[in-house]
Amino acid sequence: MTAAPTSSPRFDAAPRGVRTGFEYVEGWGMAVGAHARVLRPRGVDELRAAFAGARENGTKLALRGSGCSYGDASVNERGAVVDVRGMNRILAWDPRTGIAECEPGVTLEQLWKTILADGWWPRVVSGTMFPTLAGAAAMNIHGKNNFAVGTIGDAVREFDLVTPTGELLTCDRERNADVFHAAIGGFGMLGSFARIVLETKRVHSGELEVRGISVPGLAEAMEEMDARTQDADYLVAWLDAFAEGDRIGRGLIHEARYLAPGADPAPERTLTVAHQELPPNILGVPKSEVWRALRLLNHDAGMRALNALKYQMGRLEEQKGWYRQSHAGFAFLLDYVPNWKWAYGRRAGHGLIQYQAFVPKETAYDVLRDVFASSQRAGIVPYLAVLKRYRPDPFWLTHAVDGWSLALDYKVTPATRDALWRHCHALTDRVLDGGGRFYFAKDLVLRPGDARRMFPAQRLAEFAALKRKLDPDRLLETNLARRVFDGAW
Ligand SMILES: Cc1cc2nc3c(=O)[nH]c(=O)nc-3n(C[C@H](O)[C@H](O)[C@H](O)COP(=O)(O)OP(=O)(O)OC[C@H]3O[C@@H](n4cnc5c(N)ncnc54)[C@H](O)[C@@H]3O)c2cc1C
């Protein structure tokens, strides 16, 4: 996608030895982006050089991994971008303990492809395998198993952080415990991860036991999922946001469980990367062309029909009972439809936002029902809605609550953008009144002040104090940080 260059200050005097370029850097949802100088350090020394150069030039830096955050979390229209994907070596892997020591640019894909044959799988993965571990830790990502194992931060043993002053801090739950709990989920504001030590999960098969459970409405979806949290390893529900009245929130839950030792007759075959790959065609269409077919349906009428069809197919799937699916197939289904986001349009100003609200269990049903109903009343209906269950974690700015999240994909066009933002602001007020939170990896619509309603004042003050200590020149800034936190530190 192309867009007009902005007048962002450039990092013209790039530090010696650090590879750079001048590029259009956008959020994954394509609805925001800016031209920026991009620095590509290959190691800690070059990272330090990038920070030192920025200090000399008075340039603000945004850290960036794979750019999989939907909004403006790794976009910087007032400075430069530091892309850490060049630091992508797996430094150590111990197949006896399942502990991996990685550079920050190692991706979830690299990790699972390295460890699977030894009978291990990342404990927490997102719905896409392309994020870097640094981006995953900075956002404290969750998977479809959050209710059972928490966020990726819960699987991090230790990390090194290079602060903007060039200091290298090794952090774990005892050493620099404040930085450990603030930098995980700290959206790249305190320093750059330079090394991450991660625990992974022992698996006895490359497959999961999976079943679909069709539900006629939101209340049933929540009841069914709650009833299964004891036995399930993964739970996720797709919901039909177009269904109205009593059918609001009808959909299909997927429950998945690991296989017990011995349950897979051929683990040496299923624990291969080749076994994880999905077929080259989807419903007879080559995968690479599926986005074009989806594009034809990318309007309210098409999506209403597609959601209704998916609901009916879910009812049939339920009748199949348990079936087996590869880990990658279950976790990363969307990755197997290359460039599906292009179905939302490829011209400037077109794209999608994902609006993901996290709501405590006590208020969740009422709040989420209102979110669906008010979207329908406004005539701004999300094309995709996904429900998951969460548990709290100890990270300072975590999005997770003992409750639920509803992730909604809304189409953005230049003509609908203002109305969509106003709609999201109204939803945000409802969610915050219900004690809810939002997730910076997905956000593009939070207003200044919303964060003060999400987190306790004491917590925000502690984070701001740590920011002033580790980044006294306020070098680390992103569009997200300016939009949501401007003036807070
Ligand atoms: C299709 C799709 C599905 C997704 N599903 C999920 C899901 O199920 N669960 C979930 O939790 N998320 C999900 N995400 C969001 C994604 O996991 C997060 O946005 C993740 O942070 C992306 O990592 P990244 O490497 O692309 O980082 P980026 O998006 O480039 O950056 C993310 C943050 O990390 C910071 N950062 C980058 N590098 C460093 C560094 N070296 N040190 C410190 N901070 C750094 C950036 O400044 C930014 O704040 C999904 C995204 C997509 C596109």
Ligand as a Chemical Component Dictionary entry (heavy atoms), coordinates in Angstrom:
data_LIG
# 
_chem_comp.id                   LIG 
_chem_comp.type                 NON-POLYMER 
_chem_comp.pdbx_formal_charge   0 
_chem_comp.three_letter_code    LIG 
# 
loop_
_chem_comp_atom.comp_id 
_chem_comp_atom.atom_id 
_chem_comp_atom.alt_atom_id 
_chem_comp_atom.type_symbol 
_chem_comp_atom.charge 
_chem_comp_atom.model_Cartn_x 
_chem_comp_atom.model_Cartn_y 
_chem_comp_atom.model_Cartn_z 
_chem_comp_atom.pdbx_ordinal 
LIG C1  C1  C 0 -3.682 -11.977 12.329 1  
LIG C2  C2  C 0 -3.227 -11.564 13.717 2  
LIG C3  C3  C 0 -3.641 -12.300 14.813 3  
LIG C4  C4  C 0 -3.224 -11.935 16.096 4  
LIG N1  N1  N 0 -3.647 -12.690 17.148 5  
LIG C5  C5  C 0 -3.271 -12.348 18.395 6  
LIG C6  C6  C 0 -3.642 -13.153 19.501 7  
LIG O1  O1  O 0 -4.313 -14.175 19.359 8  
LIG N2  N2  N 0 -3.214 -12.781 20.729 9  
LIG C7  C7  C 0 -2.438 -11.669 20.919 10 
LIG O2  O2  O 0 -2.087 -11.391 22.062 11 
LIG N3  N3  N 0 -2.071 -10.892 19.896 12 
LIG C8  C8  C 0 -2.451 -11.213 18.639 13 
LIG N4  N4  N 0 -2.036 -10.454 17.584 14 
LIG C9  C9  C 0 -1.217 -9.271  17.858 15 
LIG C10 C10 C 0 0.289  -9.575  17.863 16 
LIG O3  O3  O 0 0.569  -10.789 18.493 17 
LIG C11 C11 C 0 1.000  -8.468  18.647 18 
LIG O4  O4  O 0 0.696  -7.224  18.062 19 
LIG C12 C12 C 0 2.510  -8.604  18.723 20 
LIG O5  O5  O 0 2.979  -7.610  19.605 21 
LIG C13 C13 C 0 3.169  -8.432  17.368 22 
LIG O6  O6  O 0 4.576  -8.593  17.480 23 
LIG P1  P1  P 0 5.551  -7.920  16.413 24 
LIG O7  O7  O 0 6.856  -8.602  16.464 25 
LIG O8  O8  O 0 4.886  -7.844  15.108 26 
LIG O9  O9  O 0 5.739  -6.472  17.052 27 
LIG P2  P2  P 0 5.264  -5.043  16.544 28 
LIG O10 O10 O 0 3.824  -5.077  16.238 29 
LIG O11 O11 O 0 6.187  -4.526  15.514 30 
LIG O12 O12 O 0 5.485  -4.218  17.898 31 
LIG C14 C14 C 0 4.708  -4.508  19.036 32 
LIG C15 C15 C 0 5.245  -3.740  20.240 33 
LIG O13 O13 O 0 6.508  -4.267  20.591 34 
LIG C16 C16 C 0 7.447  -3.207  20.768 35 
LIG N5  N5  N 0 8.759  -3.771  20.452 36 
LIG C17 C17 C 0 9.182  -4.259  19.262 37 
LIG N6  N6  N 0 10.460 -4.681  19.364 38 
LIG C18 C18 C 0 10.840 -4.469  20.653 39 
LIG C19 C19 C 0 12.040 -4.701  21.379 40 
LIG N7  N7  N 0 13.124 -5.213  20.812 41 
LIG N8  N8  N 0 12.057 -4.393  22.695 42 
LIG C20 C20 C 0 10.986 -3.851  23.310 43 
LIG N9  N9  N 0 9.833  -3.585  22.665 44 
LIG C21 C21 C 0 9.756  -3.900  21.352 45 
LIG C22 C22 C 0 6.967  -2.150  19.796 46 
LIG O14 O14 O 0 7.450  -0.856  20.122 47 
LIG C23 C23 C 0 5.464  -2.251  19.962 48 
LIG O15 O15 O 0 5.032  -1.504  21.071 49 
LIG C24 C24 C 0 -2.403 -10.793 16.289 50 
LIG C25 C25 C 0 -1.977 -10.051 15.186 51 
LIG C26 C26 C 0 -2.378 -10.435 13.907 52 
LIG C27 C27 C 0 -1.911 -9.634  12.734 53 
# 
loop_
_chem_comp_bond.comp_id 
_chem_comp_bond.atom_id_1 
_chem_comp_bond.atom_id_2 
_chem_comp_bond.value_order 
_chem_comp_bond.pdbx_ordinal 
LIG C1  C2  SING 1  
LIG C2  C3  SING 2  
LIG C2  C26 DOUB 3  
LIG C3  C4  DOUB 4  
LIG C4  N1  SING 5  
LIG C4  C24 SING 6  
LIG N1  C5  DOUB 7  
LIG C5  C6  SING 8  
LIG C5  C8  SING 9  
LIG C6  O1  DOUB 10 
LIG C6  N2  SING 11 
LIG N2  C7  SING 12 
LIG C7  O2  DOUB 13 
LIG C7  N3  SING 14 
LIG N3  C8  DOUB 15 
LIG C8  N4  SING 16 
LIG N4  C9  SING 17 
LIG N4  C24 SING 18 
LIG C9  C10 SING 19 
LIG C10 O3  SING 20 
LIG C10 C11 SING 21 
LIG C11 O4  SING 22 
LIG C11 C12 SING 23 
LIG C12 O5  SING 24 
LIG C12 C13 SING 25 
LIG C13 O6  SING 26 
LIG O6  P1  SING 27 
LIG P1  O7  DOUB 28 
LIG P1  O8  SING 29 
LIG P1  O9  SING 30 
LIG O9  P2  SING 31 
LIG P2  O10 DOUB 32 
LIG P2  O11 SING 33 
LIG P2  O12 SING 34 
LIG O12 C14 SING 35 
LIG C14 C15 SING 36 
LIG C15 O13 SING 37 
LIG C15 C23 SING 38 
LIG O13 C16 SING 39 
LIG C16 N5  SING 40 
LIG C16 C22 SING 41 
LIG N5  C17 SING 42 
LIG N5  C21 SING 43 
LIG C17 N6  DOUB 44 
LIG N6  C18 SING 45 
LIG C18 C19 SING 46 
LIG C18 C21 DOUB 47 
LIG C19 N7  SING 48 
LIG C19 N8  DOUB 49 
LIG N8  C20 SING 50 
LIG C20 N9  DOUB 51 
LIG N9  C21 SING 52 
LIG C22 O14 SING 53 
LIG C22 C23 SING 54 
LIG C23 O15 SING 55 
LIG C24 C25 DOUB 56 
LIG C25 C26 SING 57 
LIG C26 C27 SING 58 
# 
